[in-house]
Amino acid sequence: MALKSGENNEKRKYCFGERHNNQNKKDKKEARVLEALVRIDIEGVEDPLFDELQGLIGESILIVTESDQLNLFGQAFRPIFCGTIQAVEQGTVTLFPVNIKMVTAPFFQFPTPLTIPLEKIGQFTPNFDCNARIPLT
């Protein structure tokens, strides 16, 4: 359908929008994009790690995350954290106060609560003495 300039602008916009929407629908179908919120009832889901950490609230814990090294304020360090469990939520554990075990500062206390995703925890040791010296090299 050929439209001349200035002739029925509404019709021209409709034709462009329809073609544009059809192309978007085709792209979305091919990409299998989910645009709706997904609601999952987690009441029946058993999570032994969540349950164990929930029982340790208020206790000290040593956590080593899966990454090889992290970077904080330009300082690279191994992901070794020791602190008191403040909160455990679905998917995260929050430590405060928390020490970051770095080679240059083995007792560096992080100034704010630190939240760690449960899926990133590689190893943990409950009831760990955060004042204990551990070799980091």
N, C-alpha and C positions, 0 to 999 in steps of 0.2 A: 504494500500500500504506500504510494508516494504522496507525501504532503508537501505543499509549498510553504515557504517561510511566511509566517503571519497568518496562516490558514488553520483555524481550529487547533489552538495550542493545547487545549485539554485532551483532544484525541491523540495528539502526538505524544504527550506525557504518558497517557494510558498505554499506548503501543510500546513505548520504551520500557515502562515499568513491568508490563506483562512479560516481555521477552527476558528482561533482567531477572524477574522472579523465577521464571521457568529454568533459567540457567543456574540460579542459586539452588533450586530444589534438586536439580540433577547432580550438582557438585556435592551437596550435603548427603544425598543418597549414596553416592560413590564413596564418600569419606566415612560414612556411618557415624555421623556426629550425633551425640545424645545431648539435646538441648533442655531436657526437663530435669527437675530435681528428682533424685532417687531417694526414697525413704526406706530405711532398713530397720526392722525391729531388732535391736541388739540385746533385748532381755534374755532371749534363749541362747545366745552365743556364749560358749565357754572359752575363756581366755585365761589359762593358768598363770601366765606372766603377770597379767593385770591383777589377778587375785592375790598372787604372792606379794607383789609390790604394795597393794592396798593394805595388806596386813603389816607392812613395815613402815607405815607413816610415823614420823617422829624418830625413826632409827637412822643411824649413819649407814652409808653404802658407798662402795667403790664401783664406779661404772667406767668401762672401756667401750668406746663406740667403734663402729666398723671401719671408719675412714683411717687411712694411714697417718695423716697429719692434718691439723687445722691451723688457721692463721688468725691471730687476734692482735690488733694494734701493731701489725707488721712483724710480729713474733710468731714463728712457726713452732708448733708443739705437738706432742703426741696426745691423742684424745683420751686422757685419763682424768677423771673427775671424782672427787670424794666430797660428800656432803650429807646433810640431813634431808630426808624425804619430806617435803612440805605438802605436796599434793600429788595424787595419781588420778588421771582422767583417762577416758577411753582414748588410747593412742599416745599419751604423753606421761612423763614423770617430771616433776618440778623439784629441784634441789635448792635449798637455801638454809644456812650459808653453805657455799660450795668452794672448795679449793680446786684449782687447776694445777695438776702436777706437771711443772715445766722443769727442764734441766737447769735453766738460769734462775728460776724462782720456784723451788719445789713446794712452797706453801702460799702461792699467790691466791688471795681470796677474791673471788669475783664479786663486784659491788652490787649486783642485782640477782634476783632469782633466775636460775638457769633451767629452761625447759628442754628436755631431750625426747625426741620421738622414740617410742618403744621399738619400732622396726629397725632403728639405727643402733640399738644396744647390742654389742658383740658379746660382752661378758659382764657379770656383776658379782660382787661379793657383799652380802649383807653383814651388818654389825662390824664394819671395818673401822679401825682407829685411824681417823684422818690425820693425826699428828705423827703417825708412824712414817719413818723414812723408807722409801723404796727406791731401788736403783733404776734409773731411767735411761742410762746409756748402754 
